[in-house]
Amino acid sequence: MITYLLNFVFCSALLLLAYHLLLKNKTIYTFNRFYLLVSITFSLSVPLIAVNKAATPLPLFPRERQLLPEIITPTEAPSSAPDISSGINIKPGVNKLLFGLIAVYSAITLLLLYRFARNLNSIRVSVKHHGHINYKDSRLILVDEKLTPHTFLNYVFLNKDDYNNRQIEDDVLKHELTHARQRHSADVIFIELVQAFCWFNPFIILYRKAIQLNHEFIADEAVLNNNRNIANYQQLLLSKLGYFKSQNITSQFNYSITKKRLIMMTKTTSATTSIFARLAIIPIMAIAFFLFCTKTEAQQEPAVAKSPPQKTAQAVTKTSKKKLPPIFLSKDYPHTAEGVTDALLKEYSDIAGKYEESSERLMRHPEKISQADKDKMEAIFKKMSYKQQCDQSIGFTYNGPPLPPKQPTQAQLDIWKNPKTCGIWIDGKKVKNNELDNYKPADFDQAIVSRLTKNAINYKNYRYQIDLMTIAFYKKYLKEAHDNRYRSGMYYSMRTAPADKS
């Protein structure tokens, strides 16, 4: 959510900057109106759009690679398990800060919505209690109090005495009728609602000012298209300065009588400049899209060819190896330059094939590979060349270096107490989650968070396994890890294993 909000804010800032640099000083007011409204919608929508990008492949153990169950058991301390705790998002049971932020956001949003509703109701009451005159597809609402001529939807609010005494200039009326005819109030309602819900974005206020000022440019242009006496019209605007104010959600005749607005009445934009200004927006929108959309990693799983029932395990293994990429192993494991003969490769494949055929059963109900098969395979594997080793779906490697100490935080311990999301192991033993109430962060020297796969036995109970090591247990683990640094361990890769179907 924080990423979305930041992308929304920065995207709206970039597009507003583009407006001020490329469009604000151009007399392409209708296009500017469209651009400002689209920019807000674009900024709200783009962070929700997910774009896939290629995942960066891991150089050593691929994600799909699985260790055989007998190599690392719940009672053993894993020597090279990846620390992925930083990448896991588990919702805590209680988050006071989150509730506090939601309460503040809700209070301010409700306050702004109340103000908006009150203004709308004030206009409704004014329309209901004052007489009106139908005029050119609009309604002139004649009110008793002194006020600035202003428009909301198709209602034009005028002072009753000024109208009856013909003190409302034609240019003023044409200006307000332009607001009504072009539905400028719809833009104002839209930006008011966006501001009510997105008040934390400081650029929304600037968008609102830009939209309302652009409305005035459009209305001024409509007046001057029929009356080219710009000087008289400017004098009329200046004469209305200091007039009574009206509702801030309406289009007012003397809204923001600034030097900029007076200058724009005399400004012209060539057709060429207008076209280039519009075209320049296209690459900016494209840049904003790629900067602020949500990037997700799309990793393609290699397709494994389905094998007919009559195919042997050896044939299936060879077919898989031809179509799938090899594993990239560390070169510190024993290997030879010349490799082994085809006969030894076939012998190795025959042994591995017995277990590759039951890949699904290995995942759901792990089978033990006999010690005789392990010893035979390890002896052949050490004589293989590095390339031959990388081509095997079942192989051997050294244990990784010991994990460095990493103490969990109290916030993490609180999150892990939820039995619906986490299973807890302390010093290699499964314990109840509430057992963490007896510990503090300083009691542990290592915490490993592992995401369970869908095939895991406990996947239906929780999604993450938390392995914690107390200080004494970590010291013992550290010694054993150093002692067994170059002890062979067997791995099993899912990348070449065929589906166990008949």
N, C-alpha and C positions, 0 to 999 in steps of 0.2 A: 504494500500500500504506500509506504514512504517513497519507494522508487516511482510509483505512478504519479504521486503528488509533485515530486520534484520535476519529473519530465513534463508534466502539465504546466508548471510555472515557467520553466525555462523555454519551452516551446512557444508559449504565449508571448514571452519576452522577445524572442527572436523574431517572430512574425510582426509584433508591434514595432520593433526597431526597423524592420524592412518597410513598414508603412510610412514611418517618419522620414526615412531616407529616400524612398523611391516614389511614393504616391501622394503624400500629404500636400505638397506644393503644386500638384497637377490638377487642372480643372476637369478631372474625370470622376466627378462626384458619385455618379451611379455605380461605377466600377468600385470605387473606394468603399461605398456602403456595402456592397456584396463582399468585398475582401475582408472587411472588419468582422462581419458576422461569420463568415466561413472560418476565419482565423481562430475565433473562439471555439467553434464546434470542432475544428481540426485539432486544436490543442487538447481538447477533452477526449477525443477519440483515438488519436494516434498511439498514446501509451498503452491502449488496450489491444492494439494489433500486434500479434506475435509473428515474427519473421524467423524462419529456421536458418541456421548457419551450420556449416560443417563442424563437427566436433573434432578437437585436436586429439589424435591418437596417442595413447600412452606408450612410451618406448619399451617398458619392461612388461609387466603383467597386465594383459588386457582385462577390461571390465568383466568380460564373459568367462574369464578363466576361473575355475573353481578348484579349491584344494580338496583332496580326498578326506573324508571325515576322520579317518584314523590318524591322520597326521596332526591335526589340531583338535583336541577334544575339549569339552567344557572345563575339565580339571587341569588343563595345561595352559600356561601363559603363552599366548601367541607372540612369536618373536618378530614378525614383520608385518603385523596387521596395519593397514592404512588408517590414519587418524582422520576421520571424516566428520568429526563432531561439529566443525565450524560450518559445514554445509547443510546441516540438518535443521529443519524448522519445525519444532514441536510446540504446539500451543500450550502454554501453562494453564494450570487450573484457575489461578486468580492473578490478575495483573492490575494492581491498583493504579499504576500510571496510565495504562490504557483506558481504564474506566474514567479516570479524571479528565483525560484529553477528550474523550467522547462527550462527557458532561459539559465541558467548556464549549466544544464545537456546537453541541445541540442548543445550548443556551443562547449563544450569539446568533445562530441560524434562526431560531424561533423569534428572537427579538427583531431581526431584519425582516422576516416574513410578516410579523405583526405590523411593523411600520408600513410595509408595502400594502398589506390588506387595509390598513387604516386610510391610506391615501386613496386607494380605489373606492373605498366606501364613501369618503368625503366627496369624490367626484360623482358617485351614484346619487348621493343625497342632493347635491347641487343640481343635477339634471332633473331629478324628480320634483323639486320644489320651485323651479323657475320655469318661466315660459320659454318656448322655443319657436324658431321660424325655420321652415325647410328652405334651404338655399343651395342650389347646384349640388345635389346628392349629399349634402351635409346638413347638419342642424346647428343653427346659431342659438346658443343658450344665453339668454339675456339675464344678467344678475344685477342686483342692486348695489353691491359693494364695488368700490374702486379696485380694479385689478388690471394686470397686463393682459392683453389679448393672448390667449393660449389655446392649444388644441389637444384633445385626447380622443383617439379613434376618429369617428366622424363628427365629434362634437367640437364646435368652436365657441369658446366662452368669451363674451364681450360684456362691457358695462352697458346696462340698459339705457341710461341717460345719454351716454356718448353715441350709442347707435341711433336712438330716436332723434337726436339733434344733429345727426349726420357728421359727427366728429371722428368717425372711423374712416381713415383714408383707404382708398381703393387698393393701394399697394400693400397696406397692412392686411386687409381681408384676403387678397390674393396669396400673400405669404402664408397665412394660416390655412387657407383652403388647399394649398400644395401639401402641407403636412398631412391633412386629412386624406387627400386623394391618394397619396403614395404610402399610406399606412405606416408612417414613421412611429406611431405609438406601439406597433407590434415589435419593432426593434427595441424600444425602451423597455417594454415588458420583459422581453427575452433577457436583456442585459441586467435588469433588476433581479430576475430570478437566479441568473448565474451568479450575481454578486451575493445574493442571500446565501447560496449554498457553497460558494467558493470564495468567501470573504478573505480567506487566508492568502489568496493570491493578490499581491499589491498591484499587479498590472491590470486587473479587471477594472479598477477605478479609472485608469488611463484609457482603457478601451471605451468605457462609458462616455467619457468626455469627448473622445475623438468621434464616436458615433453621433452624439448629439450636435457637436459642432458641424459635422458633415451634413446633418439634416438641415442646418441653417444655410449652408452653402447651396444645397439643392433648392431650398425655397427662395433664396436670394436670386439664384440663376433663373428660376421660373418667372419671377417678377421682372427681371431685367431683360428677359427675352421679348417682352411686350413693351417695356418702357426703358429705352436706352439712356435716359437721363440719369446717369449714375450719380452725379453730384447731388441732385435733389433727393435721391433715395438714401444716400449716405447721411444727408442732413436730417431726413426723417428718422433714421435709426438713432442718430445722436440725440434728437429731441425726446426720444423715449427713455433715455437714461434716467435712472432714479425713479422710474415708474413703479407701481406696486408689484410685488412679487406674486407668484402663483405656485401651484403644486409642482414639486420637483420632478414628477414623472410625466409632466406634460411638455409639449413643444411650445416655448414662449417666443413671442415676437422679438423681444430684445435680449434673447439668451446670448450671453458671452459677446457683447459688443466690444470686440477687441480690434486692435490695429491690424491683426492678421486677417480678420474677416473683411475689413474695409479694403485691404490690399487685394484680396482674392477677387473682389468684384471687378477690378481692372486688369486682372491677369488672364492671359490666354495661353493655351498649350497647343503646340503644333501637332498635327496628326502623326508625324513620325515619332516625336517624343512620346506621345500617348501610347503608340504601339510598342515601343521599346520598353516603356515602364511596365506595361502589362506582361510582356514576354519575360522580363527580368524576374517576375514573381515565380515563374514556373520552377527554375532551378532552386530557388530559396525554399519553396514548398517541398521539393524533393529532398533537399538537404535536411530540412526539419523532420521529414518522415524517417529517414535513415538514422538520424541522431537520436530520436526520442521514441521510436517504436520499441517493443519488447523483443530482445534477441533471445532465441532459444536454440540449444544445441540439438541438432538432428543427427543421430548416429545410426547409419544403416547397418542392420544386422545381415551378415552374409547368409545367403540362401543355401540351404543344404538340400541336395537333390534327393528325392524320394527313391528308395531302392526297392526293386521287386523282391518278394519273399524269398525267391530262389537264390538271390545273391548271397555270397559268403561275406563274413565280416571283413575279410581281407580286401575283397573287391570294393566294399563300401568305403573302407578307409582310404583306399587309393583314389577313388572318385572324389571323396571329400577333399583330399589334399591337393588335387589338381585345381579345384575351383576356389579354394579358400586361402587367404593369406597365412603365412607362418607366424608362429610366436617369436618374439624377439627376447631372447634370454641373455642373462649376464654371461660374459665370456670367461668368468673366473672358474666356472665349473669344468672339471676335466673333460677334454675332448682331444681328438687327434686331427692332424692335417689331412691324412689320406682317407679316414673314415672306415666303415665296416663294409664287408662284401654284401652283395644282394641276398645271399643265403641267410646271413645274420639279420639283415633288415626284415626278411620275410619271417624269420623266427620271432623277432621282436613284435612284428605286426600281428602274427598269429596269437601271441599271448595277449597283447593289448586288445585285439579284436573281441576276445571273450567278454571283456568288460565294456567295450564301446557299444556292443549290441544292447546292453541293458542300461543305457544312459538315463532313461526316465526312472527306472527302478533305483539307480544309484542316487538320484536326487531325492526321491521320496523315501526310499528305504535303503540307506547306504549298505553296500555289500563289502565284505572284507576280501581284499586281494591276498591270496595265499603268500606266505613268506617265501616259499620256493620261487613263485613267479616274480616277486619283487627282486629277490637276489639275482635271478637270471637276467631280468630286464635291466637292473642297475649296472651289471657287469658289461652288457652289450652297449648300453647308453654311454658309458664312459669312453668307449672305443670309437663312438661315432664322431664324425666331423661336426663342426658347429652348425652347418646348414642342415645336416641330417637330424640333429637334435631339435632344431627349430621346427622341423616338419612333423614332429610326433605329437599326438594328442594326449598321451600319458608319458610323462618324463620325470626327470629328477633335477633338483637344484639345491643350492645351499640355503640355509636359513639366512634371513636378512639380518642386518645389524640390530642391536637392541633399541627399543623405543626410548627416546629421551624422556626425562620426567616431565609430566604435565599435570598440574593440579587443577581439578574442576573448580568452578565457582559455586557460590551458594545458590545463585539463580538456577544453575544447571541441576544441582541436586534437588531443588524444589520441583523442577519440571519432570525429572526422572521418577518422582514418587508416584506418578500416574500409572497404574498397572495396565490401563487400556492401550497405552502407547509404548511402554518400555518393559523389558524383562531385565532384572538386575542380577549380576554375578559379582560377588566380592571375594577376592582371592581364589577365583576359580570355582566357587560354590554358588549355586542358585539360592537366592534369598528373596523374601517378600519385599515389596517396594517400601513399605513403611519402616523397614529396618534402617533406611537412610536417616530416619529421625535420630538415630543414635550416633551419627557421625557428623563431622564438620569438614569443610574442604581441606584443612591442614592435615587430616588423617590419611589422605591419599596422595600417592606420588604419580599415579597414572590413571587415565580414564580413556577408554576406547569405545566409541559409538559405532555400531555396525547396523546397516540397514538390511533387514531380512528380505530375501527374494520370495516370490509368490509360492515357490516350491518348498520353502522351509517348513519344517514340522510345526513350529510355533507361530507361523504367519497369521493364523486366524485369531490368535490371542493378543499379539502385539506386533508392532512394526519395527522396533529397534531393540537391539541387544546391547546392554551397557556392561562392560567389563571394567571393574574397578580394582586397583591394587593398593593395599595399604602400604605404609612405608616399609615395614619389615618384609612383606611379600615381594615388594618391588626390588629390594636389595637381593633377595634370593633369586628372583627372576633375572636380574642383571648379571649375576654370577653365572647362572646356568646358560644364559644367552651367549656370554663370551666364551664359555667352555664348549658350547655346541655350535659356534659360529660356522664351522665348516663341516657340519654333519649333514648328510644328504636327506632331503625330504622329497616325497613324491607329489606331483601336481597332476591335476586332471583338467583338460581344456575342453569347454563346451563347443568351441569353434569348429571342431572337426568331427564331433560325435554325431552320428545319424540318429534320426528319430526312431524310437523303439516301437515300430508299428509293423503289423503284418497284414 
